[in-house]
């Protein structure tokens, strides 16, 4: 084998590796945005799953409260007293509020 043909064989091998490298980089550039988009979608799914859990918990709490309001008269009375500040006839309600703070007391 003469040196020009050996050189030509090496150039062909080098050309093949360059071609494979270029195609590999092109494919990688195509998939990088898709991988980024996939990661963002997974984060959205995790966020939405947390929101679903919160809403399920809230729904369960509200259903329990509705059932108590339908069946438990003492719960209705407590709710009326605590949330609506209602009282029975001839009953006096005392409210204790924290005294306002002054600038000298804050320091």
C-alpha positions in Angstrom: 0.0 0.0 0.0 1.4 3.4 -1.0 1.4 6.4 1.1 -1.3 8.3 -0.9 -3.8 5.5 -0.6 -3.0 5.2 3.2 -3.4 8.9 3.5 -6.7 8.7 1.6 -8.0 5.9 3.9 -7.1 8.0 7.0 -8.9 11.0 5.5 -12.0 8.9 4.8 -12.0 7.6 8.4 -11.6 11.1 9.7 -14.4 12.3 7.4 -16.7 9.6 8.7 -16.0 10.5 12.3 -16.5 14.2 11.6 -19.8 13.3 9.9 -20.9 11.2 12.8 -19.9 14.0 15.2 -21.9 16.6 13.3 -25.0 14.4 13.1 -24.7 13.6 16.8 -24.5 17.3 17.7 -27.5 18.0 15.5 -29.5 15.4 17.2 -28.4 16.6 20.6 -29.4 20.2 19.6 -32.9 18.9 18.6 -33.4 17.1 21.9 -32.1 19.7 24.4 -35.2 22.0 24.1 -37.4 18.9 24.4 -35.6 17.9 27.6 -36.0 21.4 29.0 -39.7 21.4 28.1 -40.1 17.9 29.7 -38.5 19.2 32.9 -40.8 22.2 33.0 -43.8 20.0 32.4 -42.8 17.7 35.3 -42.5 20.7 37.6 -46.0 21.8 36.5 -47.3 18.3 37.2 -45.8 18.3 40.7 -47.2 21.8 41.4 -50.7 20.8 40.1 -50.5 17.6 42.2 -49.8 19.7 45.3 -52.8 21.9 44.5 -55.0 18.9 44.0 -54.0 17.6 47.4 -54.8 21.0 49.0 -58.1 21.2 47.3 -59.0 17.6 48.3 -58.1 18.4 51.9 -60.2 21.6 51.8 -63.1 19.7 50.2 -63.0 17.0 53.0 -62.9 19.7 55.7 -65.9 21.5 54.1 -67.9 18.3 53.8 -67.3 17.6 57.4 -68.4 21.1 58.4 -71.5 20.8 56.3 -72.4 17.5 57.8 -71.9 19.0 61.3 -74.0 22.0 60.4 -76.8 19.6 59.3 -76.8 17.3 62.3 -75.0 18.9 65.3 -76.9 21.7 67.1 -74.1 22.4 69.5 -71.7 22.9 66.5 -74.2 25.4 65.0 -74.3 27.3 68.3 -70.5 27.4 68.6 -70.2 28.5 65.0 -72.8 31.3 65.5 -71.0 32.5 68.7 -67.5 32.4 67.3 -67.9 33.5 63.7 -71.0 35.7 63.9 -70.6 37.1 67.4 -74.1 36.1 68.3 -75.4 35.6 71.8 -78.5 34.2 73.5 -81.1 36.7 74.8 -80.0 38.5 78.0 -76.4 37.3 77.5 -73.5 39.8 77.6 -70.4 39.3 75.5 -67.1 40.7 76.7 -64.3 41.2 74.2 -60.8 41.6 75.3 -58.5 43.3 72.8 -54.8 43.8 73.1 -53.8 47.4 74.0 -52.4 49.4 71.1 -48.6 49.6 71.1 -46.8 52.9 71.0 -43.5 53.7 69.4 -41.7 53.7 72.8 -43.0 50.2 73.6 -41.8 48.7 70.3 -38.2 49.6 71.1 
